[in-house]
Amino acid sequence: MIVFDLKCEDNHVFEAWFRSSDAYELQAKEGQVECPFCGSTSVTKSLMSPNIATKSNSDSPATPDFIPHPMGDHMVAASANVPETMEASAEDVKRALEHMHDTMKKYRNHVKKECEYVGEDFAQEARAIHDGEAEVRGIYGEATLEETEDLLNDGVDILPVPGLGKLDS
């Protein structure tokens, strides 16, 4: 996985993770990379600071292999890093929130269409898939905060997503 700082034509700066540099180039060319603030697909790489690894006294777990996500080969993380020459207006914030809500709805609809609903058994089923005790497949359902934290701490590959009614919370 590789992370790029990206900038749209309106100078919104955000991060996105890609499987490779080539994956970024292909998705950007096809208009699949969009600004989480305004939805623009006119996106370019921005200047980045180098990521220099530091030596640690503690053993860190190995990074798990990337598993392709049903929504594609990249994840986007919006940043509050607005260039000093630009201030975010209330309208910019409103547009960004609407865009996030729309994107989350699309994602949830995709998951509902492509994955199996397992209800409140989500945590047990996700762990069984992770441990090789159940068929590998996309699933969705409900889990408590404690169950979600336990799965994440144990390295189970899940993506917590708020319910549609909780997007305004």
C-alpha positions as CSV (number, residue, x, y, z in Angstrom):
1,M,0.0,0.0,0.0
2,I,1.1,3.5,-0.7
3,V,-0.3,6.8,0.5
4,F,-0.4,10.0,-1.5
5,D,-1.3,13.5,-0.5
6,L,-3.7,14.7,-3.2
7,K,-5.1,18.1,-4.2
8,C,-8.2,18.9,-6.2
9,E,-8.7,21.8,-8.6
10,D,-10.2,23.8,-5.6
11,N,-7.0,23.2,-3.6
12,H,-8.6,20.8,-1.1
13,V,-5.8,18.6,0.2
14,F,-6.5,15.0,1.3
15,E,-4.8,11.6,1.6
16,A,-5.6,8.4,-0.3
17,W,-4.1,4.9,0.0
18,F,-3.5,2.9,-3.1
19,R,-2.3,-0.6,-3.9
20,S,0.5,0.9,-6.0
21,S,1.6,4.0,-7.8
22,D,0.3,2.4,-11.0
23,A,-3.1,1.8,-9.4
24,Y,-3.3,5.5,-8.5
25,E,-2.4,6.6,-12.1
26,L,-5.0,4.2,-13.6
27,Q,-7.8,5.3,-11.2
28,A,-7.0,9.0,-11.6
29,K,-7.0,8.7,-15.4
30,E,-10.4,7.0,-15.3
31,G,-11.8,9.7,-13.0
32,Q,-12.3,7.3,-10.0
33,V,-10.3,9.4,-7.5
34,E,-12.5,12.2,-6.2
35,C,-12.1,14.9,-3.6
36,P,-14.0,14.1,-0.4
37,F,-14.7,17.8,0.1
38,C,-16.2,18.8,-3.2
39,G,-16.4,15.6,-5.3
40,S,-14.1,16.9,-8.0
41,T,-12.3,14.2,-10.0
42,S,-9.7,16.7,-11.2
43,V,-7.1,15.5,-8.7
44,T,-3.3,15.7,-8.8
45,K,-0.5,14.5,-6.4
46,S,0.5,17.1,-3.9
47,L,3.9,17.6,-2.3
48,M,4.5,15.2,0.5
49,S,6.9,14.9,3.3
50,P,9.0,11.7,3.3
51,N,7.9,9.0,5.6
52,I,11.1,8.0,7.4
53,A,10.9,4.9,9.6
54,T,12.3,5.1,13.1
55,K,13.8,2.3,15.0
56,S,11.6,1.0,17.8
57,N,12.4,-1.1,20.8
58,S,9.1,-2.9,20.6
59,D,8.2,-5.6,18.2
60,S,5.4,-4.4,15.9
61,P,3.1,-6.9,14.2
62,A,3.7,-7.4,10.5
63,T,1.4,-5.4,8.3
64,P,-1.3,-7.7,7.0
65,D,-1.5,-8.3,3.2
66,F,-3.9,-6.0,1.4
67,I,-7.2,-7.6,0.7
68,P,-9.0,-6.0,-2.2
69,H,-12.0,-4.1,-1.0
70,P,-15.3,-4.3,-2.8
71,M,-15.2,-0.6,-3.5
72,G,-11.8,-0.7,-5.3
73,D,-8.1,-0.4,-4.6
74,H,-8.0,2.8,-2.6
75,M,-9.2,4.4,0.6
76,V,-9.5,8.1,1.1
77,A,-8.9,10.0,4.3
78,A,-9.9,13.6,4.4
79,S,-7.6,16.0,6.1
80,A,-8.2,19.2,7.9
81,N,-5.0,20.5,6.3
82,V,-6.4,23.4,4.3
83,P,-3.7,25.6,2.7
84,E,-3.0,28.8,4.7
85,T,-4.1,30.8,1.7
86,M,-7.5,29.2,1.8
87,E,-10.2,29.2,4.5
88,A,-12.9,26.6,4.5
89,S,-16.3,28.4,4.4
90,A,-19.5,27.0,5.9
91,E,-20.6,26.2,2.4
92,D,-17.3,24.1,1.8
93,V,-18.0,22.2,5.1
94,K,-21.6,21.6,4.1
95,R,-20.6,20.3,0.7
96,A,-17.9,18.1,2.2
97,L,-20.5,16.6,4.7
98,E,-23.0,16.0,1.9
99,H,-20.4,14.4,-0.2
100,M,-19.3,12.1,2.7
101,H,-22.9,11.1,3.3
102,D,-23.5,10.4,-0.4
103,T,-20.3,8.3,-0.6
104,M,-21.2,6.4,2.6
105,K,-24.7,5.7,1.2
106,K,-23.2,4.4,-2.1
107,Y,-20.8,2.2,-0.1
108,R,-23.5,0.8,2.2
109,N,-25.7,0.1,-0.8
110,H,-22.8,-1.7,-2.5
111,V,-22.2,-3.8,0.6
112,K,-25.9,-4.7,0.9
113,K,-26.0,-5.8,-2.7
114,E,-22.7,-7.7,-2.8
115,C,-22.3,-9.2,0.7
116,E,-24.1,-11.6,3.0
117,Y,-26.1,-10.1,6.0
118,V,-25.2,-12.0,9.2
119,G,-27.0,-9.8,11.6
120,E,-25.9,-9.8,15.2
121,D,-23.6,-12.8,14.5
122,F,-21.2,-10.4,12.7
123,A,-18.4,-10.5,15.2
124,Q,-18.4,-14.3,15.5
125,E,-18.7,-14.8,11.7
126,A,-15.9,-12.3,10.9
127,R,-13.6,-14.0,13.4
128,A,-14.5,-17.5,12.0
129,I,-13.6,-16.2,8.5
130,H,-10.4,-14.7,9.8
131,D,-9.4,-17.9,11.6
132,G,-10.2,-20.1,8.5
133,E,-13.1,-21.8,10.1
134,A,-15.7,-20.3,7.7
135,E,-16.0,-19.7,4.0
136,V,-14.2,-16.5,2.9
137,R,-16.9,-14.0,1.7
138,G,-18.0,-10.5,2.2
139,I,-20.3,-10.1,5.2
140,Y,-22.1,-7.3,7.0
141,G,-24.1,-7.0,10.2
142,E,-24.1,-5.5,13.6
143,A,-21.5,-5.6,16.4
144,T,-21.1,-3.8,19.7
145,L,-18.3,-1.3,20.2
146,E,-16.5,-3.8,22.4
147,E,-16.8,-6.6,19.7
148,T,-15.5,-4.2,17.0
149,E,-12.5,-3.1,19.1
150,D,-11.7,-6.8,19.9
151,L,-11.8,-7.7,16.2
152,L,-9.6,-4.8,15.2
153,N,-7.1,-5.4,18.0
154,D,-6.9,-9.1,16.9
155,G,-6.1,-8.1,13.3
156,V,-9.5,-9.1,11.8
157,D,-10.0,-7.2,8.6
158,I,-13.2,-5.2,9.1
159,L,-14.4,-1.7,8.3
160,P,-16.8,-0.2,10.9
161,V,-19.5,1.7,9.1
162,P,-22.2,3.8,10.8
163,G,-25.8,3.0,10.1
164,L,-27.5,5.3,7.6
165,G,-29.5,6.9,10.5
166,K,-26.3,7.5,12.4
167,L,-24.5,9.6,9.7
168,D,-25.8,12.8,11.2
169,S,-24.6,11.9,14.7
